[in-house]
């Protein structure tokens, strides 16, 4: 779920929002909501006996889940930065034609 949210929103937020900080805050808010919902969904399955996302032992810290979600989060931040860079470049592109005669 967080991967889908990252693909759908990260680049677009960076591209369309003029303020980079606003794009980051919006991405963090959307990612936080999706991460919470995904974790709840996976925990419900884990309590039901599915151990594909988390280990069967409740004392084990799920570092693999942390690594995957942190990696997706960082990729999203990079996509926001890339989108902002391309959006800024597109908005500040020279729109006038230079009609001076070349010497």
C-alpha positions as CSV (number, residue, x, y, z in Angstrom):
1,X,0.0,0.0,0.0
2,X,2.8,2.5,0.8
3,X,4.5,1.6,-2.5
4,X,1.3,2.4,-4.4
5,X,0.9,5.7,-2.5
6,X,4.5,6.6,-3.2
7,X,4.1,5.9,-7.0
8,X,0.8,7.7,-7.2
9,X,1.6,10.9,-5.2
10,X,5.3,11.6,-4.6
11,X,6.4,12.8,-8.0
12,X,3.1,14.6,-8.7
13,X,3.2,16.5,-5.4
14,X,6.7,17.6,-6.1
15,X,5.9,18.6,-9.7
16,X,2.6,20.5,-9.1
17,X,3.3,22.2,-5.7
18,X,5.5,25.3,-6.1
19,X,6.7,25.2,-2.5
20,X,9.0,22.2,-1.9
21,X,8.3,22.1,1.9
22,X,4.6,21.9,1.2
23,X,5.2,19.0,-1.2
24,X,7.3,17.2,1.5
25,X,4.7,17.8,4.2
26,X,1.9,16.6,1.9
27,X,3.8,13.5,1.1
28,X,4.7,12.8,4.7
29,X,1.0,13.2,5.7
30,X,-0.3,10.9,2.9
31,X,2.5,8.3,3.6
32,X,1.8,8.4,7.3
33,X,-1.9,7.6,6.8
34,X,-1.1,4.8,4.3
35,X,1.6,3.4,6.6
36,X,-0.7,3.3,9.6
37,X,-3.5,1.7,7.6
38,X,-1.1,-0.9,6.1
39,X,0.4,-1.7,9.5
40,X,-3.1,-2.2,11.0
41,X,-4.0,-4.5,8.1
42,X,-0.9,-6.6,8.4
43,X,-1.3,-6.8,12.2
44,X,-4.8,-8.1,11.8
45,X,-3.5,-10.8,9.5
46,X,-0.6,-11.6,11.9
47,X,-3.0,-12.1,14.8
48,X,-5.1,-14.4,12.6
49,X,-2.0,-16.6,12.0
50,X,-0.4,-15.2,8.8
51,X,3.3,-14.7,9.5
52,X,4.3,-13.5,6.0
53,X,4.9,-9.9,7.1
54,X,6.0,-10.3,10.7
55,X,7.7,-13.1,12.5
56,X,5.7,-15.6,14.6
57,X,7.5,-14.6,17.8
58,X,6.0,-11.4,19.2
59,X,9.3,-10.6,21.0
60,X,11.1,-10.3,17.6
61,X,11.5,-6.7,16.3
62,X,10.5,-6.6,12.6
63,X,13.6,-5.0,11.2
64,X,12.8,-6.4,7.7
65,X,9.5,-4.5,7.7
66,X,11.2,-1.4,8.9
67,X,13.9,-1.6,6.2
68,X,11.3,-2.1,3.4
69,X,9.0,0.7,4.5
70,X,11.9,3.1,5.2
71,X,13.3,2.3,1.7
72,X,10.0,3.1,0.1
73,X,9.8,6.3,2.2
74,X,13.2,7.5,1.0
75,X,12.4,6.7,-2.6
76,X,9.3,8.8,-2.2
77,X,11.3,11.7,-0.8
78,X,13.6,11.5,-3.8
79,X,10.7,11.4,-6.2
80,X,9.2,14.6,-4.5
81,X,12.6,16.3,-5.0
82,X,12.9,15.2,-8.6
83,X,9.3,16.3,-9.3
84,X,9.9,19.6,-7.7
85,X,13.1,20.1,-9.7
86,X,11.4,19.3,-13.0
87,X,8.4,21.3,-12.2
88,X,10.5,24.4,-11.3
89,X,12.5,23.9,-14.5
90,X,9.3,23.8,-16.5
91,X,7.8,26.8,-14.8
92,X,10.9,29.0,-15.2
93,X,11.7,28.0,-18.8
94,X,12.2,31.0,-21.1
95,X,9.0,31.7,-22.8
96,X,10.1,34.6,-25.0
97,X,12.0,34.4,-28.2
98,X,15.2,36.4,-28.6
99,X,14.8,38.4,-31.9
100,X,18.2,40.2,-31.7
101,X,20.2,39.9,-34.9
102,X,23.3,37.8,-34.5
103,X,26.5,39.7,-35.0
